[in-house]
Amino acid sequence: MAYLSLGSNVGDRLAYLTQATKLLDEHSDITVVKISSVYETAAWGFEDQDDFYNIALEIETNLSPKCLLEVCQAIEDKLERTREIHWGPRTLDIDILLYEGIELEDERLTIPHKYLLERPFITIPLAEIAPDISIKDTDILEVAVEHRKLEKKLLRMEFAVLM
């Protein structure tokens, strides 16, 4: 079991999230198990850009974390992601948040995700689909509740993906 965060703030944001979710589920070694609602949030890091649509996914996979990263990046590339500005505008961003209790840190991938507990656009959708998760003795649901109080630009929408 692994958890992913998907975000988009360029073009048809909902279409990019839908296409990415379908591409993940169509991969022979990945099954999408749960999908959160869509949350519209303000940009984080580089703030002078449009708002993001974000979702969290629970997936089953037999890919290694690094192979999963390669699949995620290939999907980003397929959906025309560019990397011009760090934390800048993008058609699609896919982050691996957690992977079956694995802890990993190298130059390409950190699991659990380095900023997982700091970002409302991650904690809130993740807590919706996996409220019992704890990261470093911190309950994701508790963090998400606090983030909901602080997040000024949070809009929740139902997300229907036809797979």
Helices and strands as residue ranges (DSSP letters): E 2-8, H 13-26, E 30-35, E 38-41, E 52-61, H 65-78, E 93-99, E 104-105, E 110-111, H 120-129, E 134-135, E 138-139, H 140-150, E 155-157
